[in-house]
Amino acid sequence: MKIKKYKLRINIFNSYPSTPFPVKMYRKFVEMVMTAENITLPELNIIAVDDEYLAKLHKAYLSDPSYTDVMSFLLDDPEGAVGEIYLSIDRAKYHAKIYEVGVEEEYARLIVHGLLHLKGMDDKTEADRERMHQIENGYLEKFWKMENGVKK
């Protein structure tokens, strides 16, 4: 049996026009995380939205109307599953302020978190959340090295 090799298509959409979302900044980072985590998808869509939009998705798919920062979905496609990550610009700004980090770092954390969910990881228990958080921190360190031109 021959396994098809796909060139990953990464689509990043910003449906929150009042806040720029630096698309180019995240493409190489996403590719690096997906390769390292062995996440093989022909296509990944990252959609930046506001709190209200993501709260509606949260209610529709998880029966929870509260605000959330990121949600991930695997969609069936004839060429393989397509991943979608919805992240809330509002939550990212809020968490960046609380945790005293840049909003770009918070976007990167949410992207990694979404990718880990697409890989099948869960964060329902404290131990699972801590494990995901440690992985996120490792990738954030690499993200800043990439952005600042520091060699690994």
C-alpha positions as CSV (number, residue, x, y, z in Angstrom):
1,M,0.0,0.0,0.0
2,K,1.4,3.4,-1.0
3,I,0.9,6.2,1.4
4,K,0.1,9.6,-0.2
5,K,2.4,12.5,0.9
6,Y,0.6,15.8,1.0
7,K,2.1,19.3,1.0
8,L,0.5,21.0,4.0
9,R,-1.7,23.9,3.2
10,I,-1.9,26.4,6.1
11,N,-4.7,29.0,5.9
12,I,-4.9,31.7,8.4
13,F,-8.0,33.9,8.5
14,N,-8.7,36.9,10.6
15,S,-12.4,37.6,11.0
16,Y,-11.6,40.3,13.6
17,P,-10.7,43.3,11.3
18,S,-10.1,45.8,14.1
19,T,-7.1,43.7,15.3
20,P,-4.3,42.7,12.9
21,F,-3.2,39.1,13.1
22,P,0.4,38.6,11.9
23,V,-0.1,35.7,9.5
24,K,3.5,35.4,8.3
25,M,4.8,35.2,11.8
26,Y,3.0,31.9,12.5
27,R,3.4,29.8,9.3
28,K,6.9,28.5,9.9
29,F,6.1,28.0,13.6
30,V,3.0,25.9,12.8
31,E,4.9,23.8,10.3
32,M,7.7,23.2,13.0
33,V,5.2,22.2,15.7
34,M,3.2,19.9,13.3
35,T,6.4,18.2,12.2
36,A,7.7,17.8,15.7
37,E,4.4,16.4,17.0
38,N,3.9,14.2,13.9
39,I,0.6,15.9,13.1
40,T,-0.1,15.0,9.4
41,L,-2.9,16.9,7.8
42,P,-3.2,18.0,4.2
43,E,-4.8,21.3,5.4
44,L,-5.0,23.4,8.5
45,N,-7.2,26.4,8.9
46,I,-6.5,28.8,11.8
47,I,-9.4,31.3,12.3
48,A,-9.0,34.3,14.6
49,V,-12.5,35.3,15.9
50,D,-14.0,37.4,18.7
51,D,-15.3,36.1,22.0
52,E,-19.0,36.0,20.9
53,Y,-18.3,33.8,17.9
54,L,-16.2,31.3,19.8
55,A,-18.8,31.3,22.7
56,K,-21.4,30.3,20.1
57,L,-19.2,27.4,18.9
58,H,-18.5,26.4,22.4
59,K,-22.2,26.2,23.2
60,A,-23.1,24.5,19.9
61,Y,-20.5,21.7,20.2
62,L,-19.8,21.4,23.9
63,S,-23.1,22.6,25.4
64,D,-21.2,25.3,27.3
65,P,-22.0,28.9,26.6
66,S,-19.0,30.3,28.4
67,Y,-16.1,32.1,26.8
68,T,-13.2,30.0,25.8
69,D,-9.9,30.8,24.2
70,V,-9.4,28.1,21.6
71,M,-11.3,25.2,20.0
72,S,-10.1,22.6,17.5
73,F,-12.0,20.5,15.0
74,L,-11.1,17.7,12.6
75,L,-13.2,17.8,9.5
76,D,-13.6,14.9,7.0
77,D,-12.2,15.6,3.6
78,P,-11.7,13.3,0.6
79,E,-7.9,13.9,0.8
80,G,-7.7,13.4,4.6
81,A,-8.8,15.2,7.7
82,V,-8.7,19.0,7.7
83,G,-7.8,20.6,11.0
84,E,-9.5,23.8,12.1
85,I,-8.4,25.9,15.1
86,Y,-10.6,28.8,16.2
87,L,-8.9,31.2,18.6
88,S,-10.4,34.2,20.3
89,I,-8.5,37.4,19.8
90,D,-10.4,38.8,22.8
91,R,-9.3,36.0,25.2
92,A,-5.8,36.2,23.8
93,K,-5.6,39.9,24.7
94,Y,-7.1,39.3,28.1
95,H,-4.8,36.5,29.0
96,A,-1.7,38.3,27.6
97,K,-2.6,41.2,30.0
98,I,-3.2,38.9,33.0
99,Y,0.0,36.8,32.4
100,E,2.0,39.8,31.4
101,V,3.1,38.4,28.0
102,G,2.9,39.8,24.6
103,V,-0.3,39.1,22.6
104,E,1.8,37.4,19.9
105,E,3.1,34.9,22.5
106,E,-0.5,34.2,23.6
107,Y,-1.6,33.7,20.0
108,A,1.3,31.2,19.6
109,R,0.3,29.4,22.8
110,L,-3.3,29.1,21.6
111,I,-2.2,27.8,18.3
112,V,0.0,25.1,19.9
113,H,-2.8,24.2,22.3
114,G,-5.1,23.8,19.3
115,L,-2.6,21.6,17.5
116,L,-2.1,19.4,20.5
117,H,-5.9,18.9,20.7
118,L,-5.8,18.0,17.0
119,K,-3.2,15.4,17.8
120,G,-5.6,13.9,20.3
121,M,-4.3,15.3,23.6
122,D,-6.9,16.4,26.2
123,D,-6.9,18.8,29.1
124,K,-9.7,17.6,31.2
125,T,-7.6,16.7,34.2
126,E,-5.1,18.9,36.1
127,A,-2.3,16.4,35.1
128,D,-3.3,16.7,31.4
129,R,-3.4,20.5,31.5
130,E,0.0,20.6,33.1
131,R,1.5,18.3,30.5
132,M,0.0,20.4,27.7
133,H,1.2,23.5,29.3
134,Q,4.8,22.2,29.6
135,I,4.7,21.2,25.9
136,E,3.4,24.7,25.0
137,N,6.2,26.4,27.0
138,G,8.8,24.4,25.1
139,Y,7.4,25.5,21.7
140,L,7.0,29.1,22.9
141,E,10.7,29.1,23.6
142,K,11.4,27.9,20.1
143,F,8.9,30.4,18.7
144,W,10.8,33.4,20.2
145,K,14.1,31.9,19.0
146,M,12.7,31.7,15.5
147,E,11.3,35.2,15.6
148,N,14.5,36.7,17.0
149,G,16.8,34.9,14.6
150,V,18.5,32.8,17.3
151,K,19.9,29.5,16.1
152,K,18.7,26.4,17.9
